[in-house]
Each structure stands twice: as structure tokens, then as C-alpha cells.
Amino acid sequence: MTLKIPQKGDGWRDWNPSRLRDRALEFLIYPSIWVAAALASLTAFAQGMMGLETDWRPILFIFLVALIPYNLDRLFDAYVQQSRNAKAQAYFRSNFGLLGLLGCAIAGVLVLLWFAPTAVRYVSLAVVFPLVYGAPIFPIRREKQWRWYRLKDIPGAKAWIVCTIITYGAIALPLAYAGSAFDLRAGLTTGFIFAFEGSNANLFDIRDLESDAKKGVLTLPLMVGIQGTRIILTIMNCLMLAILIGYGGTLILPFYPAIFSANSIMLILIWTVNEDTPLLFYDFIIDGSLFLPLIVKFI
């Protein structure tokens, strides 16, 4: 075995922003650790908004579960759908470490389920949907030949399936672990999480306009255009705020600063990003915006 002696250019002083960015992409963005952590933080915020005691188990559960479908979806996309990010596509086509991460995530979920209350196990049955979200499971005969389709291929459903699954997990798992019923606070929290995460998911469909069009995946931006998508998402967010104000009252008063701050940033993003927005902005900032509610709550 030979020991490599650091040469000039190998030390930390020679690291530049470009190399740091590449490492962040390889260790946080591409393996979906960044977005999984963001979704876990959203679950922690939902716990508080519903009036539940902080419990690390549903937070960790969401983090581990999120790693599985996001990485599986990107693995499938790397082979069946051309991406404008060639570096990311190459990463998923030749990375055995990703399989190790998936194995650890699956093992972690199984351990949590083994020690989980019965109610949590029943709630977790819905995990099958994110696991098959990006997998070709529907054989349909078209033009005298069979083609395999995914859940995300359902016209207009791609982003809404994602945000529905995430909202379900962020609400149902904390309630199941706490043994609590679905009440008004849970309903208000559901509305906020759905609108907030739904906006996030649809913004990524703006990023994927070209690749989705080539693959034939019909998304909201492809159906109504970018401007139409902005209007629909704005109406959804404003309606959500009106419901929270009208029915929340003093019940969720401590959470208003976090809700309004996060919602304001999301509205700015809705009217700012387009198909030419840099991929790094989507990966770091738009996904990172999911941390905002929890961050503002604890400031």
C-alpha cells in the first residue's frame, strides 16, 4: 500500500467554490439528503403546529422514507428520461454508493416499523405509493405495442401525487405516534403543508418542462403554461392563508410568523423562477425553502 503525499493543489487552501459546490452536489443534492432533511424539518414543524410533543421518530421516519422514492425515481429517470443536467444523470448511472444509501434507508425504516406502535404500521402502509411513484408498473398497449407507464405519467398528476404523499406522511405519522385524533389544528396544518409543498413540487415541474415534454409526462406547467401555473399556485396559497386566518384564530397564533414568512418567500419564488433558472437554484434554494417554517419558528 502506498501513502499519497499531498501535493500543491491537494490541500484545503486550494479548494475553491466550484469544488465545494461539486462536493455539496455529490453528498447532499444528488443522493437527496438535502431534500429529505427539508421534508423532515417540515414534519417537525407540523408536529408543533398540531400541538403535539416533539418526537424524533416520525421525523427520522420521514427522512429515511424520503431517501428511497427520490433516489429510485432519479435512478429510473436516469435511464428512461433525458435530463438537462448531464452530470447528475451520469452520477445516477454509475454510483454503487447510492445503492448502499438506499439499503441503509430501507433498513432504518424496517427498524422503526419493528418498534413502532400498531397505528404507525397501519399508517405506513401508504409507503408503497412513494416507493412505486417512479417505477414503470402499468403496461398499456399503444400503437400495436406495449409500453410501461409510471404513476407520475398520469396527466397533470406528477406534482400533486408528490405533495399529497408528503402531506400525508407529515400529518399522519406524528398523529399516529402520538396516538392523537385528526382535529381542527391537524386540518389547518394539512392545508398549510399541502399548499406549501404543492407549490414547491410544481416549481420543479417548471424546471423539468423540456424533459417532461420529451418523455410525454403531462404536468401543470405543460398543461396551462408557466403563467397559468403561477396564477393557480398563487390562488391556492392565498386561499390557504384565508382559511388559516378564518378558522385558526388564536389556535395557531404562535405559528403565524413562520407561516406568513414561508408563504411570502414561496410566492416570490412562484413569480420569479422559470425554465431558465439555474439548476443549482432549484436544488439548494427552492428545496431549501422547506426549512423556512421550522427556522422562523425557532428564531
C-alpha positions as CSV (number, residue, x, y, z in Angstrom):
1,M,0.0,0.0,0.0
2,T,1.3,3.5,-0.9
3,L,0.6,6.6,1.0
4,K,-0.2,9.6,-1.2
5,I,1.7,12.7,-0.1
6,P,-0.4,15.8,-0.5
7,Q,1.0,18.0,-3.3
8,K,0.4,21.5,-4.1
9,G,-3.2,21.8,-5.2
10,D,-4.4,19.0,-2.9
11,G,-4.8,20.9,0.3
12,W,-7.8,22.7,1.8
13,R,-6.3,26.1,0.8
14,D,-6.6,25.1,-2.8
15,W,-10.3,24.3,-2.5
16,N,-12.4,26.8,-4.5
17,P,-16.2,27.5,-4.6
18,S,-16.5,25.3,-7.6
19,R,-15.1,22.2,-5.9
20,L,-17.1,22.9,-2.8
21,R,-20.2,23.1,-4.9
22,D,-19.4,19.8,-6.6
23,R,-19.0,18.1,-3.2
24,A,-22.2,19.6,-2.0
25,L,-24.0,18.2,-5.1
26,E,-22.4,14.8,-4.7
27,F,-23.1,14.4,-1.0
28,L,-26.3,16.4,-0.4
29,I,-28.2,17.1,-3.6
30,Y,-27.8,14.1,-5.9
31,P,-28.5,11.5,-3.1
32,S,-31.5,13.6,-2.0
33,I,-30.1,14.0,1.6
34,W,-30.8,17.8,1.3
35,V,-34.5,17.4,0.3
36,A,-35.1,14.5,2.7
37,A,-33.8,16.7,5.6
38,A,-36.0,19.5,4.4
39,L,-39.1,17.3,4.5
40,A,-38.1,16.0,7.9
41,S,-38.0,19.6,9.2
42,L,-41.4,20.2,7.7
43,T,-42.6,17.2,9.7
44,A,-41.1,18.7,12.9
45,F,-42.9,21.9,12.2
46,A,-46.2,20.1,11.6
47,Q,-45.8,18.4,15.0
48,G,-45.7,21.7,16.7
49,M,-48.5,23.3,14.7
50,M,-50.7,20.4,15.6
51,G,-49.9,20.9,19.3
52,L,-48.0,17.6,19.6
53,E,-44.9,16.9,21.7
54,T,-41.7,16.7,19.8
55,D,-41.0,13.1,18.8
56,W,-37.9,12.3,16.8
57,R,-39.3,9.0,15.4
58,P,-41.7,10.4,12.8
59,I,-39.1,13.0,11.8
60,L,-36.5,10.3,11.3
61,F,-39.1,8.1,9.6
62,I,-39.9,10.8,7.0
63,F,-36.2,11.5,6.4
64,L,-35.4,7.8,5.7
65,V,-38.5,7.1,3.7
66,A,-37.9,10.2,1.5
67,L,-34.5,9.0,0.5
68,I,-36.0,5.9,-1.0
69,P,-38.5,7.1,-3.6
70,Y,-36.5,10.2,-4.5
71,N,-33.4,8.2,-5.3
72,L,-35.4,5.4,-7.0
73,D,-37.2,8.0,-9.1
74,R,-33.9,9.6,-10.2
75,L,-32.4,6.2,-11.0
76,F,-35.3,5.3,-13.2
77,D,-35.2,8.8,-14.8
78,A,-31.5,8.5,-15.5
79,Y,-32.2,5.6,-17.8
80,V,-35.6,6.5,-19.4
81,Q,-35.7,10.3,-19.4
82,Q,-33.0,12.7,-20.8
83,S,-32.1,15.4,-18.3
84,R,-30.6,18.8,-19.0
85,N,-28.2,18.1,-16.1
86,A,-25.9,15.6,-17.8
87,K,-23.6,15.5,-14.7
88,A,-26.5,14.4,-12.4
89,Q,-27.6,11.8,-15.0
90,A,-24.1,10.3,-15.1
91,Y,-24.0,10.3,-11.3
92,F,-27.0,8.1,-11.1
93,R,-26.0,5.8,-13.9
94,S,-22.7,4.8,-12.2
95,N,-22.8,5.1,-8.4
96,F,-22.8,2.0,-6.3
97,G,-22.6,4.1,-3.1
98,L,-26.2,5.2,-3.9
99,L,-27.3,1.6,-3.6
100,G,-25.7,1.4,-0.1
101,L,-27.5,4.6,0.9
102,L,-30.8,3.1,-0.3
103,G,-30.0,-0.1,1.7
104,C,-29.4,1.8,4.9
105,A,-32.6,3.9,4.4
106,I,-34.7,0.7,3.9
107,A,-33.0,-1.0,6.9
108,G,-33.7,2.1,9.1
109,V,-37.4,2.2,8.0
110,L,-37.7,-1.5,8.9
111,V,-36.2,-1.0,12.3
112,L,-38.5,1.9,13.0
113,L,-41.5,-0.1,11.9
114,W,-40.4,-3.1,14.1
115,F,-40.5,-0.9,17.2
116,A,-43.5,1.3,16.1
117,P,-47.0,1.2,17.6
118,T,-49.6,-0.7,15.6
119,A,-51.2,2.5,14.5
120,V,-48.0,3.7,12.9
121,R,-47.7,0.4,11.0
122,Y,-51.1,0.8,9.5
123,V,-50.5,4.4,8.6
124,S,-47.2,3.4,7.0
125,L,-48.9,1.1,4.5
126,A,-49.2,4.1,2.3
127,V,-45.4,4.0,1.9
128,V,-46.0,1.7,-1.1
129,F,-47.1,4.7,-3.1
130,P,-43.9,6.7,-2.9
131,L,-41.9,3.6,-3.5
132,V,-43.6,2.9,-6.8
133,Y,-44.1,6.5,-7.8
134,G,-41.3,6.5,-10.3
135,A,-41.4,2.8,-11.2
136,P,-42.9,1.6,-14.5
137,I,-45.8,-0.6,-13.2
138,F,-48.6,0.0,-15.7
139,P,-48.4,-1.9,-19.0
140,I,-50.6,-0.1,-21.6
141,R,-50.9,-1.1,-25.3
142,R,-50.5,1.8,-27.7
143,E,-49.9,1.8,-31.4
144,K,-49.7,-2.0,-31.5
145,Q,-47.0,-2.2,-28.9
146,W,-46.9,-2.4,-25.1
147,R,-45.4,0.5,-23.1
148,W,-44.8,0.7,-19.4
149,Y,-46.1,3.8,-17.5
150,R,-45.5,5.2,-14.0
151,L,-47.8,6.9,-11.5
152,K,-46.1,10.2,-12.5
153,D,-47.2,9.6,-16.1
154,I,-50.8,10.3,-15.2
155,P,-51.7,13.5,-16.9
156,G,-51.3,16.5,-14.6
157,A,-50.8,14.4,-11.5
158,K,-47.0,14.3,-11.1
159,A,-46.5,17.2,-8.6
160,W,-49.8,16.6,-6.9
161,I,-49.0,13.0,-6.2
162,V,-45.8,14.1,-4.6
163,C,-47.3,16.8,-2.4
164,T,-50.2,14.5,-1.3
165,I,-47.8,11.7,-0.2
166,I,-45.6,14.2,1.6
167,T,-48.5,15.9,3.3
168,Y,-50.0,12.6,4.4
169,G,-46.7,11.5,5.9
170,A,-46.0,14.8,7.7
171,I,-49.5,14.7,9.3
172,A,-50.4,11.1,9.7
173,L,-47.2,9.8,11.2
174,P,-46.9,12.3,14.0
175,L,-50.5,11.8,14.9
176,A,-50.1,8.0,14.8
177,Y,-47.0,8.1,17.0
178,A,-48.8,10.5,19.5
179,G,-52.0,8.5,19.4
180,S,-53.9,11.6,18.6
181,A,-57.0,12.1,16.6
182,F,-57.3,14.3,13.5
183,D,-58.8,17.6,14.8
184,L,-59.1,21.3,13.6
185,R,-55.4,22.0,14.2
186,A,-54.5,18.9,12.2
187,G,-56.8,20.1,9.4
188,L,-55.3,23.6,9.3
189,T,-51.8,22.1,9.3
190,T,-52.7,19.8,6.5
191,G,-53.9,22.8,4.4
192,F,-50.6,24.7,5.0
193,I,-48.3,21.7,4.3
194,F,-50.2,20.8,1.1
195,A,-50.2,24.3,-0.3
196,F,-46.5,24.9,0.7
197,E,-45.2,21.6,-0.6
198,G,-47.5,21.6,-3.6
199,S,-46.1,24.9,-4.7
200,N,-42.5,23.5,-4.3
201,A,-43.3,20.4,-6.3
202,N,-44.9,22.3,-9.2
203,L,-42.0,24.7,-9.4
204,F,-39.8,21.7,-10.1
205,D,-42.1,20.8,-13.0
206,I,-41.2,24.2,-14.4
207,R,-37.6,23.2,-14.3
208,D,-38.4,19.9,-15.9
209,L,-40.5,21.3,-18.8
210,E,-38.2,20.1,-21.6
211,S,-37.5,16.6,-20.2
212,D,-41.2,16.0,-19.2
213,A,-42.3,17.1,-22.7
214,K,-39.9,14.8,-24.4
215,K,-41.0,11.9,-22.2
216,G,-44.7,12.7,-22.6
217,V,-45.2,13.4,-18.9
218,L,-48.0,15.9,-18.8
219,T,-47.5,18.4,-15.9
220,L,-49.3,21.5,-14.8
221,P,-46.8,23.9,-16.5
222,L,-47.2,21.9,-19.7
223,M,-51.0,22.0,-19.5
224,V,-51.5,25.7,-18.6
225,G,-48.1,27.2,-19.2
226,I,-45.8,28.9,-16.7
227,Q,-48.0,32.0,-16.3
228,G,-51.1,29.8,-15.7
229,T,-49.2,27.7,-13.2
230,R,-48.2,30.9,-11.3
231,I,-51.8,32.0,-11.1
232,I,-53.1,28.7,-9.9
233,L,-50.4,28.4,-7.2
234,T,-50.9,31.9,-6.1
235,I,-54.7,31.4,-5.7
236,M,-54.0,28.1,-3.8
237,N,-51.7,29.8,-1.4
238,C,-53.9,32.8,-0.8
239,L,-56.9,30.5,-0.3
240,M,-54.9,28.5,2.3
241,L,-53.9,31.7,4.1
242,A,-57.6,32.9,4.2
243,I,-58.6,29.5,5.7
244,L,-55.9,29.6,8.3
245,I,-56.8,33.2,9.3
246,G,-60.6,32.5,9.3
247,Y,-60.5,29.2,11.2
248,G,-57.2,29.3,13.0
249,G,-57.7,32.4,15.1
250,T,-55.7,32.2,18.3
251,L,-55.4,28.5,18.0
252,I,-52.3,28.6,15.9
253,L,-51.3,32.2,16.7
254,P,-47.6,31.4,17.6
255,F,-47.2,29.9,14.2
256,Y,-48.4,32.8,12.1
257,P,-44.9,34.4,11.7
258,A,-43.4,31.2,10.3
259,I,-46.4,30.6,8.1
260,F,-46.5,34.1,6.6
261,S,-42.8,34.3,6.2
262,A,-42.6,30.9,4.4
263,N,-45.6,31.7,2.3
264,S,-44.2,35.1,1.3
265,I,-40.9,33.5,0.2
266,M,-42.8,30.8,-1.7
267,L,-44.9,33.4,-3.6
268,I,-41.8,35.3,-4.6
269,L,-40.3,32.1,-5.9
270,I,-43.5,31.3,-7.8
271,W,-43.3,34.6,-9.7
272,T,-39.6,34.5,-10.1
273,V,-38.4,31.1,-11.4
274,N,-38.7,29.9,-14.9
275,E,-37.3,27.2,-17.2
276,D,-34.0,29.1,-17.5
277,T,-33.4,29.4,-13.7
278,P,-30.1,27.7,-12.8
279,L,-30.4,24.1,-11.6
280,L,-28.4,25.0,-8.5
281,F,-31.0,27.5,-7.5
282,Y,-33.7,24.8,-7.7
283,D,-31.6,22.3,-5.8
284,F,-30.3,24.5,-3.0
285,I,-32.8,27.4,-2.7
286,I,-36.2,26.0,-3.7
287,D,-35.8,22.7,-1.8
288,G,-34.1,24.7,1.0
289,S,-37.2,26.8,1.3
290,L,-38.9,23.9,3.0
291,F,-36.6,24.5,6.0
292,L,-38.1,28.0,6.5
293,P,-41.2,27.3,8.7
294,L,-39.1,25.5,11.3
295,I,-36.2,28.0,11.1
296,V,-38.6,31.0,11.6
297,K,-40.5,29.2,14.4
298,F,-37.3,28.9,16.4
299,I,-35.8,32.3,15.7
